[in-house]
Amino acid sequence: MKVILRLPFLLVLLLAGLFSCRTTSSESEAVMSSNAAAAPADSTIIYIVRHAEKDISNPDNQDPDLTEAGKARVEAFRALMQGQQVDALFATKYIRTQNTLKPLADERNLAITQYEAHDFNGLKTQILTNYSGKTVVVAGHSNTLLPIIEAFGGKRPVSDISDHQYDYLFRLALAPDNGIAVKTAHFGTPAN
């Protein structure tokens, strides 16, 4: 009898989970597509994504690779970028940021340019000097994504990104007149 009573509750939880995944997907698609029409043609577009889930099984490992969940998130990001122009990829020296962009790099035959994790102004200068009017993707860390946005002149769209939040995607559109639009979405499996 108790199993029968729990069945409707489990069904509601399952449907709620499916609905939340669809919302996440549609948010991401809206950030990817609707802004393309809103940004002037000569805008510099910067997608900023945190590295996917890292393997924390060895606390002494300062440069861990991605977990299986991380690899699934990387694939979700690659799929999300289908149809989007990408002219350059930037990642820090760490395996987890490099491997977050590797499938996209392989698919597009693009090199991943390494940048110093906390040199936000250096990253800005490099992108605006070499890729002005183009589209780039930057992979960073939970404690660097928001400072990167600020370095480009944007306001923090969220107050903080915790260590367990891997699903943020930010899209910056920098107009030639120095105007900036920042959009926020989530992709892949929702963060816990």
CYANA upper distance limits for C-alpha pairs under 8 A (distance plus 0.5 A):
  1 MET  CA      5 LEU  CA      6.98
  2 LYS  CA      6 ARG  CA      6.76
  3 VAL  CA      7 LEU  CA      6.85
  4 ILE  CA      8 PRO  CA      8.20
  5 LEU  CA      9 PHE  CA      7.97
  6 ARG  CA     10 LEU  CA      6.68
  7 LEU  CA     11 LEU  CA      6.63
  8 PRO  CA     12 VAL  CA      6.71
  9 PHE  CA     13 LEU  CA      6.86
 10 LEU  CA     14 LEU  CA      6.64
 11 LEU  CA     15 LEU  CA      6.69
 12 VAL  CA     16 ALA  CA      6.58
 13 LEU  CA     17 GLY  CA      6.65
 14 LEU  CA     18 LEU  CA      6.80
 15 LEU  CA     19 PHE  CA      6.60
 16 ALA  CA     20 SER  CA      6.69
 17 GLY  CA     21 CYS  CA      6.85
 18 LEU  CA     22 ARG  CA      6.87
 19 PHE  CA     23 THR  CA      6.77
 20 SER  CA     24 THR  CA      6.75
 21 CYS  CA     25 SER  CA      6.73
 21 CYS  CA    188 GLY  CA      8.47
 21 CYS  CA    189 THR  CA      7.56
 21 CYS  CA    190 PRO  CA      7.56
 22 ARG  CA     26 SER  CA      6.59
 23 THR  CA     27 GLU  CA      6.53
 24 THR  CA     28 SER  CA      6.81
 24 THR  CA    185 ALA  CA      7.85
 24 THR  CA    186 HIS  CA      6.06
 24 THR  CA    187 PHE  CA      6.39
 24 THR  CA    188 GLY  CA      8.08
 24 THR  CA    190 PRO  CA      7.89
 25 SER  CA     29 GLU  CA      6.70
 25 SER  CA    186 HIS  CA      7.89
 25 SER  CA    187 PHE  CA      6.55
 25 SER  CA    188 GLY  CA      7.91
 26 SER  CA     30 ALA  CA      6.52
 27 GLU  CA     31 VAL  CA      6.85
 27 GLU  CA    185 ALA  CA      6.07
 27 GLU  CA    186 HIS  CA      7.26
 28 SER  CA     32 MET  CA      6.67
 28 SER  CA     80 LEU  CA      8.22
 28 SER  CA    169 LEU  CA      8.15
 28 SER  CA    185 ALA  CA      5.57
 28 SER  CA    186 HIS  CA      6.37
 28 SER  CA    187 PHE  CA      6.49
 29 GLU  CA     33 SER  CA      6.50
 29 GLU  CA     80 LEU  CA      7.89
 30 ALA  CA     34 SER  CA      5.88
 30 ALA  CA     35 ASN  CA      8.09
 31 VAL  CA     35 ASN  CA      6.58
 31 VAL  CA    171 ARG  CA      7.58
 31 VAL  CA    183 LYS  CA      6.94
 31 VAL  CA    184 THR  CA      7.63
 31 VAL  CA    185 ALA  CA      7.04
 32 MET  CA     36 ALA  CA      7.56
 32 MET  CA     81 MET  CA      8.34
 32 MET  CA     84 GLN  CA      8.19
 32 MET  CA    171 ARG  CA      8.42
 33 SER  CA     37 ALA  CA      7.93
 34 SER  CA     38 ALA  CA      7.23
 35 ASN  CA     39 ALA  CA      6.48
 39 ALA  CA     43 SER  CA      6.82
 39 ALA  CA    173 ALA  CA      6.92
 39 ALA  CA    175 ALA  CA      7.81
 40 PRO  CA    175 ALA  CA      7.11
 41 ALA  CA    133 GLY  CA      8.14
 42 ASP  CA    132 SER  CA      8.49
 42 ASP  CA    133 GLY  CA      5.18
 42 ASP  CA    134 LYS  CA      8.15
 42 ASP  CA    175 ALA  CA      7.52
 42 ASP  CA    176 PRO  CA      7.38
 43 SER  CA    132 SER  CA      7.93
 43 SER  CA    133 GLY  CA      5.33
 43 SER  CA    134 LYS  CA      7.65
 43 SER  CA    173 ALA  CA      6.60
 43 SER  CA    174 LEU  CA      5.77
 43 SER  CA    175 ALA  CA      5.01
 43 SER  CA    176 PRO  CA      6.59
 44 THR  CA    128 LEU  CA      8.30
 44 THR  CA    131 TYR  CA      7.82
 44 THR  CA    132 SER  CA      5.91
 44 THR  CA    133 GLY  CA      4.72
 44 THR  CA    134 LYS  CA      5.58
 44 THR  CA    135 THR  CA      6.42
 44 THR  CA    172 LEU  CA      8.43
 44 THR  CA    173 ALA  CA      6.30
 44 THR  CA    174 LEU  CA      5.54
 44 THR  CA    175 ALA  CA      7.13
 44 THR  CA    176 PRO  CA      8.44
 45 ILE  CA    133 GLY  CA      7.82
 45 ILE  CA    134 LYS  CA      6.78
 45 ILE  CA    135 THR  CA      5.06
 45 ILE  CA    136 VAL  CA      6.82
 45 ILE  CA    171 ARG  CA      7.51
 45 ILE  CA    172 LEU  CA      6.15
 45 ILE  CA    173 ALA  CA      5.19
 45 ILE  CA    174 LEU  CA      6.87
 46 ILE  CA    135 THR  CA      6.32
 46 ILE  CA    136 VAL  CA      5.48
 46 ILE  CA    137 VAL  CA      6.21
 46 ILE  CA    138 VAL  CA      7.65
 46 ILE  CA    171 ARG  CA      6.23
 46 ILE  CA    172 LEU  CA      5.52
 46 ILE  CA    173 ALA  CA      7.07
 47 TYR  CA    135 THR  CA      8.32
 47 TYR  CA    136 VAL  CA      6.80
 47 TYR  CA    137 VAL  CA      5.15
 47 TYR  CA    138 VAL  CA      6.62
 47 TYR  CA    169 LEU  CA      7.52
 47 TYR  CA    170 PHE  CA      6.17
 47 TYR  CA    171 ARG  CA      5.09
 47 TYR  CA    172 LEU  CA      6.89
 48 ILE  CA    137 VAL  CA      6.43
 48 ILE  CA    138 VAL  CA      5.32
 48 ILE  CA    139 ALA  CA      6.48
 48 ILE  CA    140 GLY  CA      7.77
 48 ILE  CA    145 LEU  CA      7.36
 48 ILE  CA    169 LEU  CA      6.50
 48 ILE  CA    170 PHE  CA      5.55
 48 ILE  CA    171 ARG  CA      6.87
 48 ILE  CA    172 LEU  CA      8.44
 49 VAL  CA    137 VAL  CA      8.09
 49 VAL  CA    138 VAL  CA      6.76
 49 VAL  CA    139 ALA  CA      5.48
 49 VAL  CA    140 GLY  CA      6.79
 49 VAL  CA    145 LEU  CA      7.88
 49 VAL  CA    168 TYR  CA      6.88
 49 VAL  CA    169 LEU  CA      5.56
 49 VAL  CA    170 PHE  CA      7.04
 50 ARG  CA     97 THR  CA      8.09
 50 ARG  CA    139 ALA  CA      5.91
 50 ARG  CA    140 GLY  CA      5.34
 50 ARG  CA    141 HIS  CA      5.64
 50 ARG  CA    142 SER  CA      6.82
 50 ARG  CA    145 LEU  CA      7.42
 50 ARG  CA    166 TYR  CA      6.58
 50 ARG  CA    167 ASP  CA      8.07
 50 ARG  CA    168 TYR  CA      7.37
 50 ARG  CA    169 LEU  CA      8.05
 51 HIS  CA     96 ARG  CA      6.35
 51 HIS  CA     97 THR  CA      5.33
 51 HIS  CA    100 THR  CA      6.00
 51 HIS  CA    139 ALA  CA      6.34
 51 HIS  CA    140 GLY  CA      6.43
 51 HIS  CA    141 HIS  CA      6.63
 51 HIS  CA    166 TYR  CA      7.46
 52 ALA  CA     66 LEU  CA      7.12
 52 ALA  CA     69 ALA  CA      8.47
 52 ALA  CA     70 GLY  CA      5.09
 52 ALA  CA     71 LYS  CA      7.69
 52 ALA  CA     73 ARG  CA      6.65
 52 ALA  CA     74 VAL  CA      6.86
 52 ALA  CA     96 ARG  CA      7.43
 52 ALA  CA     97 THR  CA      8.07
 52 ALA  CA    100 THR  CA      6.50
 52 ALA  CA    166 TYR  CA      6.26
 52 ALA  CA    167 ASP  CA      8.44
 53 GLU  CA     66 LEU  CA      6.17
 53 GLU  CA     67 THR  CA      6.42
 53 GLU  CA     69 ALA  CA      6.82
 53 GLU  CA     70 GLY  CA      4.61
 53 GLU  CA     71 LYS  CA      8.28
 53 GLU  CA     73 ARG  CA      8.25
 53 GLU  CA    166 TYR  CA      6.88
 54 LYS  CA     64 PRO  CA      6.68
 54 LYS  CA     65 ASP  CA      6.27
 54 LYS  CA     66 LEU  CA      4.81
 54 LYS  CA     67 THR  CA      5.99
 54 LYS  CA     70 GLY  CA      6.98
 54 LYS  CA     96 ARG  CA      7.01
 55 ASP  CA     64 PRO  CA      6.15
 55 ASP  CA     65 ASP  CA      6.37
 55 ASP  CA     66 LEU  CA      5.98
 55 ASP  CA     67 THR  CA      5.60
 56 ILE  CA     61 ASN  CA      8.44
 56 ILE  CA     64 PRO  CA      7.62
 63 ASP  CA     94 TYR  CA      6.42
 63 ASP  CA     95 ILE  CA      6.73
 63 ASP  CA     96 ARG  CA      7.86
 64 PRO  CA     95 ILE  CA      7.15
 64 PRO  CA     96 ARG  CA      7.04
 65 ASP  CA     95 ILE  CA      6.15
 65 ASP  CA     96 ARG  CA      5.61
 65 ASP  CA     99 ASN  CA      8.19
 66 LEU  CA     70 GLY  CA      5.66
 66 LEU  CA     71 LYS  CA      6.75
 66 LEU  CA     96 ARG  CA      6.25
 66 LEU  CA     99 ASN  CA      7.96
 67 THR  CA     71 LYS  CA      6.76
 68 GLU  CA     72 ALA  CA      6.78
 69 ALA  CA     73 ARG  CA      6.76
 70 GLY  CA     74 VAL  CA      6.67
 71 LYS  CA     75 GLU  CA      6.81
 71 LYS  CA    100 THR  CA      8.25
 72 ALA  CA     76 ALA  CA      6.78
 72 ALA  CA    188 GLY  CA      8.41
 73 ARG  CA     77 PHE  CA      6.69
 73 ARG  CA    187 PHE  CA      8.40
 73 ARG  CA    188 GLY  CA      5.94
 73 ARG  CA    189 THR  CA      7.58
 74 VAL  CA     78 ARG  CA      6.68
 74 VAL  CA    100 THR  CA      5.93
 74 VAL  CA    101 LEU  CA      7.86
 74 VAL  CA    103 PRO  CA      8.02
 75 GLU  CA     79 ALA  CA      6.64
 75 GLU  CA    103 PRO  CA      7.85
 76 ALA  CA     80 LEU  CA      6.57
 76 ALA  CA    187 PHE  CA      7.71
 76 ALA  CA    188 GLY  CA      6.02
 77 PHE  CA     81 MET  CA      6.77
 77 PHE  CA    187 PHE  CA      7.57
 77 PHE  CA    188 GLY  CA      7.67
 78 ARG  CA     82 GLN  CA      7.24
 78 ARG  CA    103 PRO  CA      7.17
 78 ARG  CA    104 LEU  CA      6.03
 85 GLN  CA    135 THR  CA      6.92
 86 VAL  CA    134 LYS  CA      8.17
 86 VAL  CA    135 THR  CA      5.59
 86 VAL  CA    136 VAL  CA      6.13
 86 VAL  CA    137 VAL  CA      7.66
 87 ASP  CA    110 LEU  CA      8.35
 87 ASP  CA    131 TYR  CA      8.19
 87 ASP  CA    134 LYS  CA      6.76
 87 ASP  CA    135 THR  CA      5.87
 87 ASP  CA    136 VAL  CA      6.15
 88 ALA  CA    110 LEU  CA      7.31
 88 ALA  CA    111 ALA  CA      7.95
 88 ALA  CA    112 ILE  CA      7.80
 88 ALA  CA    113 THR  CA      8.19
 88 ALA  CA    131 TYR  CA      8.25
 88 ALA  CA    135 THR  CA      7.36
 88 ALA  CA    136 VAL  CA      5.23
 88 ALA  CA    137 VAL  CA      6.97
 89 LEU  CA    101 LEU  CA      7.80
 89 LEU  CA    105 ALA  CA      7.85
 89 LEU  CA    110 LEU  CA      7.73
 89 LEU  CA    111 ALA  CA      7.35
 89 LEU  CA    112 ILE  CA      5.45
 89 LEU  CA    113 THR  CA      6.51
 89 LEU  CA    136 VAL  CA      6.21
 89 LEU  CA    137 VAL  CA      5.42
 89 LEU  CA    138 VAL  CA      6.53
 90 PHE  CA    112 ILE  CA      5.99
 90 PHE  CA    113 THR  CA      5.21
 90 PHE  CA    114 GLN  CA      6.24
 90 PHE  CA    115 TYR  CA      7.16
 90 PHE  CA    136 VAL  CA      8.05
 90 PHE  CA    137 VAL  CA      6.67
 90 PHE  CA    138 VAL  CA      5.16
 90 PHE  CA    139 ALA  CA      6.73
 91 ALA  CA     97 THR  CA      5.98
 91 ALA  CA     98 GLN  CA      6.16
 91 ALA  CA    101 LEU  CA      8.10
 91 ALA  CA    112 ILE  CA      7.04
 91 ALA  CA    113 THR  CA      6.79
 91 ALA  CA    114 GLN  CA      5.63
 91 ALA  CA    115 TYR  CA      6.61
 91 ALA  CA    138 VAL  CA      6.39
 91 ALA  CA    139 ALA  CA      5.38
 91 ALA  CA    140 GLY  CA      6.94
 92 THR  CA     97 THR  CA      6.55
 92 THR  CA     98 GLN  CA      7.41
 92 THR  CA    114 GLN  CA      5.74
 92 THR  CA    115 TYR  CA      5.61
 92 THR  CA    116 GLU  CA      6.35
 92 THR  CA    117 ALA  CA      5.97
 92 THR  CA    139 ALA  CA      7.69
 92 THR  CA    140 GLY  CA      7.17
 93 LYS  CA     97 THR  CA      7.88
 93 LYS  CA     98 GLN  CA      7.52
 93 LYS  CA    114 GLN  CA      6.50
 93 LYS  CA    115 TYR  CA      7.60
 93 LYS  CA    116 GLU  CA      7.84
 93 LYS  CA    117 ALA  CA      8.36
 94 TYR  CA     98 GLN  CA      6.79
 95 ILE  CA     99 ASN  CA      6.36
 96 ARG  CA    100 THR  CA      6.59
 97 THR  CA    101 LEU  CA      7.24
 97 THR  CA    139 ALA  CA      6.08
 97 THR  CA    140 GLY  CA      6.85
 97 THR  CA    141 HIS  CA      8.36
 98 GLN  CA    102 LYS  CA      6.59
 98 GLN  CA    112 ILE  CA      7.79
 98 GLN  CA    139 ALA  CA      8.23
 99 ASN  CA    103 PRO  CA      7.98
100 THR  CA    139 ALA  CA      7.64
101 LEU  CA    105 ALA  CA      6.57
101 LEU  CA    112 ILE  CA      8.04
101 LEU  CA    139 ALA  CA      7.63
102 LYS  CA    106 ASP  CA      6.47
102 LYS  CA    112 ILE  CA      8.24
103 PRO  CA    107 GLU  CA      6.52
104 LEU  CA    108 ARG  CA      6.56
104 LEU  CA    110 LEU  CA      8.46
105 ALA  CA    109 ASN  CA      6.01
105 ALA  CA    110 LEU  CA      5.20
105 ALA  CA    111 ALA  CA      6.70
105 ALA  CA    112 ILE  CA      7.28
106 ASP  CA    110 LEU  CA      7.16
115 TYR  CA    119 ASP  CA      8.01
115 TYR  CA    123 LEU  CA      7.04
116 GLU  CA    123 LEU  CA      8.30
117 ALA  CA    140 GLY  CA      7.62
117 ALA  CA    141 HIS  CA      8.49
117 ALA  CA    144 THR  CA      7.60
118 HIS  CA    144 THR  CA      7.31
119 ASP  CA    123 LEU  CA      6.79
120 PHE  CA    124 LYS  CA      6.73
120 PHE  CA    147 PRO  CA      7.46
120 PHE  CA    148 ILE  CA      5.97
120 PHE  CA    151 ALA  CA      6.45
121 ASN  CA    125 THR  CA      6.59
121 ASN  CA    151 ALA  CA      6.49
122 GLY  CA    126 GLN  CA      6.60
123 LEU  CA    127 ILE  CA      6.67
124 LYS  CA    128 LEU  CA      6.54
124 LYS  CA    148 ILE  CA      8.46
124 LYS  CA    151 ALA  CA      7.31
124 LYS  CA    152 PHE  CA      6.86
125 THR  CA    129 THR  CA      6.28
126 GLN  CA    130 ASN  CA      6.45
126 GLN  CA    131 TYR  CA      8.27
127 ILE  CA    131 TYR  CA      5.61
127 ILE  CA    132 SER  CA      7.20
127 ILE  CA    136 VAL  CA      8.36
128 LEU  CA    132 SER  CA      5.25
131 TYR  CA    135 THR  CA      7.76
131 TYR  CA    136 VAL  CA      8.08
140 GLY  CA    144 THR  CA      6.56
140 GLY  CA    145 LEU  CA      6.38
141 HIS  CA    145 LEU  CA      6.55
142 SER  CA    161 ILE  CA      6.01
142 SER  CA    162 SER  CA      6.92
142 SER  CA    163 ASP  CA      6.55
142 SER  CA    165 GLN  CA      8.17
142 SER  CA    166 TYR  CA      8.48
143 ASN  CA    147 PRO  CA      8.19
143 ASN  CA    161 ILE  CA      7.52
144 THR  CA    148 ILE  CA      6.65
145 LEU  CA    149 ILE  CA      6.99
146 LEU  CA    150 GLU  CA      6.82
146 LEU  CA    156 ARG  CA      6.42
146 LEU  CA    160 ASP  CA      8.17
147 PRO  CA    151 ALA  CA      6.55
148 ILE  CA    152 PHE  CA      7.08
149 ILE  CA    153 GLY  CA      7.18
149 ILE  CA    154 GLY  CA      5.78
149 ILE  CA    155 LYS  CA      7.39
149 ILE  CA    156 ARG  CA      7.34
149 ILE  CA    172 LEU  CA      8.19
150 GLU  CA    154 GLY  CA      5.31
150 GLU  CA    155 LYS  CA      6.30
150 GLU  CA    156 ARG  CA      7.20
153 GLY  CA    180 ILE  CA      7.51
154 GLY  CA    172 LEU  CA      8.45
154 GLY  CA    180 ILE  CA      6.81
154 GLY  CA    181 ALA  CA      7.78
154 GLY  CA    182 VAL  CA      7.10
155 LYS  CA    182 VAL  CA      8.26
157 PRO  CA    182 VAL  CA      7.86
157 PRO  CA    183 LYS  CA      8.21
157 PRO  CA    184 THR  CA      7.49
161 ILE  CA    165 GLN  CA      6.81
164 HIS  CA    191 ALA  CA      7.42
164 HIS  CA    192 ASN  CA      7.69
165 GLN  CA    191 ALA  CA      5.78
165 GLN  CA    192 ASN  CA      7.79
166 TYR  CA    191 ALA  CA      6.80
167 ASP  CA    186 HIS  CA      5.53
167 ASP  CA    187 PHE  CA      5.76
167 ASP  CA    188 GLY  CA      6.86
167 ASP  CA    189 THR  CA      7.66
167 ASP  CA    190 PRO  CA      6.75
167 ASP  CA    191 ALA  CA      6.47
168 TYR  CA    184 THR  CA      7.59
168 TYR  CA    185 ALA  CA      6.44
168 TYR  CA    186 HIS  CA      5.16
168 TYR  CA    187 PHE  CA      7.16
169 LEU  CA    184 THR  CA      6.36
169 LEU  CA    185 ALA  CA      5.62
169 LEU  CA    186 HIS  CA      6.09
169 LEU  CA    187 PHE  CA      7.42
170 PHE  CA    182 VAL  CA      7.34
170 PHE  CA    183 LYS  CA      6.16
170 PHE  CA    184 THR  CA      5.18
170 PHE  CA    185 ALA  CA      6.90
171 ARG  CA    181 ALA  CA      8.45
171 ARG  CA    182 VAL  CA      6.18
171 ARG  CA    183 LYS  CA      5.64
171 ARG  CA    184 THR  CA      7.04
172 LEU  CA    180 ILE  CA      7.20
172 LEU  CA    181 ALA  CA      6.17
172 LEU  CA    182 VAL  CA      5.16
172 LEU  CA    183 LYS  CA      7.10
173 ALA  CA    180 ILE  CA      6.05
173 ALA  CA    181 ALA  CA      5.67
173 ALA  CA    182 VAL  CA      7.13
174 LEU  CA    178 ASN  CA      6.68
174 LEU  CA    179 GLY  CA      6.36
174 LEU  CA    180 ILE  CA      5.09
174 LEU  CA    181 ALA  CA      7.24
175 ALA  CA    179 GLY  CA      5.63
175 ALA  CA    180 ILE  CA      6.67
186 HIS  CA    190 PRO  CA      7.83
